[in-house]
């Protein structure tokens, strides 16, 4: 399965989800090396809490996990193990919030830290509250897995926050029943409706104003400040990445080194390298991302010969471009163009 990097697949996220997945599956006998294969991650990375990863790396681990386990309901079972403590400072701030509503609003305001592939919203309709998951734009072959993981992890968090095993009223899903649909009712413990326009986790609105058993206003305030600081760091680093990408996109043949890019951006190469390291990426990785985007655009939208596309992307030899494109997409440029 080839998990190509989408143009919007740029943000960095924490590795709490895959660290949990690798830990759980290792207990079941799945080797870490197989789960991390082709992700650019090592076992040592999973022991580094501050390390940031790209969605493409996380999706690769998910795809490896499905391939290794052959378990179609893996998203459901992993989500039920995603306890609130797995979200680091965000999770502890939620635990210390006054009510469930406050905790959920905090999480929804910090979706970068939540690490979701969806745009999540909390909606109320009479006596029913809904956590709605929209806007999935990533690997389509992992859409069911990621929806299952998202909704079951939200349910697990709600249960952790309230300190009781509450059941949803119903679950709505935006896809047809998969072959393992029978597992949904058992794991969610409520009616499940497939083929809906959106995916939602529905529960009693009365729970929203329930005071949380571990509420602590001082700890919550401190935690929220730390969440805001961490989110700002992520956003700041992301701005620098976008500046580099923009320059590469407009100056592809001339952008031969990080030093030249730094000069054009009026920054030192050392400063840019520090930003790239903090965002768990590198100049070469960014260059590959931009080249891949540009290559797909030229292959699909123009009749430009492949040797000229290679020149436009800064390759001195067409063969080097072919090898790179095969590595990115799993296809040669000619096959992709068809």
N, C-alpha and C positions, 0 to 999 in steps of 0.2 A: 504494500500500500504506500503510495507516495503522498506525503503531506506537504504540499507546496506552501510557501510563505505568501500570504495575501498582502496586498498593499496596505490594508488596514491593520494587519497583524504586526504591530510595531511596539506595543507597550511592553513593559517588563512587569513581572508579577513575582510574588514570593513562591517558594517551592514547597509550602506546607501540604498541598494536596498530593503531589507526587511522592513526597517523603512518606506520607501516610500510606499511600497505595503500595509503594515498594516495601515498606515495613510489613504490612498485612499480608502481601502475597509471598514475601520471603518466608514467613511463618508457614505458609501452605506449601513450601518447597520450590517456589519459582525463583531461580537465581537472579540476583540483582543485575548481573551483567546483561542478561537477556532483556530485562525490563528497561535498562538504560541504553541499549544498543542504538546507535545512530542518533542519539539525542544530544551529543556533545557534553554529557554530564557524567560524573564519576561518583563512586560511592562516597568519596571524601566530600564532594559538594553537598550531599544530603546532610552532612554534619555541620554545615556552615549556615546558621540561621539567617544571616544578613545577605546571603547570595540571592540575586535576582535572576530570573530566567524568562525566556520569551514564550509566548503561547505556542509557537511551533515546537519548542522543546518539550513542553508539557503534553501536547497532543501526540507527539511521537511516543512518549512513555505510555500514554493511554492506549494507543494502537498496539504497542508491544504487549501490554497487559492483556488485551482482548485476544491477541493471537496466541499468547502463551497459555492462557487459562481455558480458552474455548468456552467461556462462560458468558452467554448472552445477557444475563442479568447482573453483570459485574457492576454496572453503574448504580444499580439499586443498592447492592450490598455495601459498596464502598461509601456511598452517601450516608448510610445509616451508621457508619463508623466515624463520620466527620464531626466530631464533637466540637463544641464552641471553643475549647482551649486550643484547638489546632490553628486558630486564626491569630494567635499571638496577642499583641497588645490590643487589637481590635476586639478579639473575643473576650478578654478580661474586662475591657471597658463596657461591653454589652452586659456582662454578668453583673457589673456594679451599677448599671442603669436603674432608674427608679421603677419603670414599668416596662412591659413587653413592647409597648408602642415606642417608647424612648429608645429601647435597644435596637429595634428593627429600623427605626428612622436613622439611627447612627450608622448602622451597617449600610443602608441604602445610600447614605450621603458619602460613604467611603468605599465605593464599589471597586476602586483600584486595589484596595487592601483586601477586599473580599475575594478577589480573584475569580470573577464569574465571566462566562462567555455570553451572558445575556444582559439586557437592560432590565433591571428589576424594579418593580413599582409595588407599593402597598396601596390597595384600593379598598373602599368600604361601600357596601350596598345593604342598607338596612341592618339586619343583625348578622350579616356575613362579612368577613374580611377576606381579602384575596391577595396573595403574593403572586404577581404576574411576571412571567419571564418572556420577554420579547427580544427581537433583533439579533438572533443567532446568525453570524456571518462567516463562520469558520468551516473546518473540514466537514462537508455534508455527510460523509460516511460515519462520522462520530456524533451526529446530531442527537440520535436517540440516547446514546450513552451519556452525553453531556446534559441532556434534559433530565434523565433519571438521577444523575449525580447531583444536579442543582436542586431539584425538588426534595429529594430525600435528605440531603444535607441541611436544607432549610428546616425541614421537619425535625431533624435531630437537634438543631440549634434551639428551636422553640421549646422542645422538651427539656433541654439542658437549662435554659433560662428560667422556665417555670418550675423545674424540679419535679415534673410529673409526666407520665407517658400519655399526653393528650393525643387524641385522634383527630385527623382532619374530617371535615364534613364530606368533602369530595375532592377529587383531583381531576383536572381537565388536561388533555394532552393534544398537541397539534399534529399528531401523526396517527396512522392506522395502527391497529393492535399488532405488536410484534409477536413472534412465535412464542415468546415467554410471557405473554400478557397475563397468564394465570397467576404469575407471581406478584402482580401489582396489588390485587385486593388483599392478599395475605400480608404483604409488607407495609402497605399504607393503612390497612385496617378500615377502609371506607370505599364507597362506590368510586369507580374510575371510568371516566368518559373519554373515549378516543375520537379522533377526527374533528376536534374543536378548532376554532380559529386561533386560539392562543393556548399556552400552557399555564395553568394556575394551580396553586395550593390553597384550598378554601377551608376556613375554620371560623369558629364563633368569634364575632367582633367583640364580645364581652371579655375575651382573653386579653385584648390589647391594653386595657387599663388595669390589668392585674398587677399588683406590686410584686417585684421580684424578690425572692428570699435572700439573695446576697447583695441587695442594693446598698451602695455606700457612696454618698455624694462626693466626698473628697477624692476617693479613688477613681470615681468616674470622671471627675473634672480633670484630674491629672492624666488619666488614660486618653481622654479626648484630645488634650493638648499634644500628647505624643503621637496620636493618630494623624493629627493635622500636620505636625512636623514631618512625619514620615511620608505622607502624601505629597507635601510640598517638595521634598527631596526627589521623589519619583518624577513629579511634573517638571522640576528644574532640569533633571537629567534628560528627560524626554525632549525638552526644548532644544538642548544642545544636539541631540541625535537628529532632530528634524532639520536643524541648520546644516549639519554635515550632509544629510541626504539631499537636501535641496541643492546644495552646491555641487555634489556629485552628479545629480541628474542633469544639471545645466552645463556642466563642464567635464563630461565623461572622459574624452580622450586625454585631456590635460591633467586630470586628477590622478597623477601617478603615485602620489605618496601622501601620507598624513601630514608631513611637513608642508607640502605645497597647499593643501587644504587649510591648514592652520594659518598660513600666511595670508590667504585670501579672507579668512574670517577674523583677522587681526587678533589672533590668540596664539599662545605658544603650543607647540606640539605636545609638550609635557602636560599642559592643562587639559587638552583634548583627550590625551591618552588616559589621564586620571578619571575623567568623566566616563569614558568608554568602559574602563575597568569596573567602575562603580555600578554601571548599568549592565554588567556581565555581557559585554559584547566587545567587538574589536573593529578596527578600521576595515580589515579584510571582509568581515562579516557584513558590515554595512555596504561596502562596495558590491559584494555579491547580491545583496538584496536589491539594490538599485539597478544593477545590471540585469538581474532576472526580470524585474518589472519592465524595464525598457525592452528587453529581448522579446518578451511575450507580446508587448504592444506592437513592435515592428513586425513580428512574425504574423500576427493575426490581422493587422490593419493596413499593411503595405505589401507590395510585391518585391520589395528590396531583396536582392540576392543575399544569401547567407554570408558570403565573404565580406560584403559591405556592412552588414549588421555587426559582424565581428569587429570591423574597423571602428564603427560608431561607438562600440562599447569599450574601445581601448585595447583590444587584443591585437597583437602583432601577427598571430597565426590563427587561421580559421579552425584548425584542429583543436587548439586550446579552448576556443569558445564552445565547440561541439562537446568536448569532454566536460566542461563546466556546466553546460545546460543539461546534459545527461545526469550529472550529479544532483542538480537542483530539482529536476522534474521527473526523472526516471524515464525520459524520452529524449531522442535526438531532436534538434531543431526542425528537421525535415518532417519527421513523424508528427511533431506537435502542430506544425503548420497545416497538415491535412485535416 
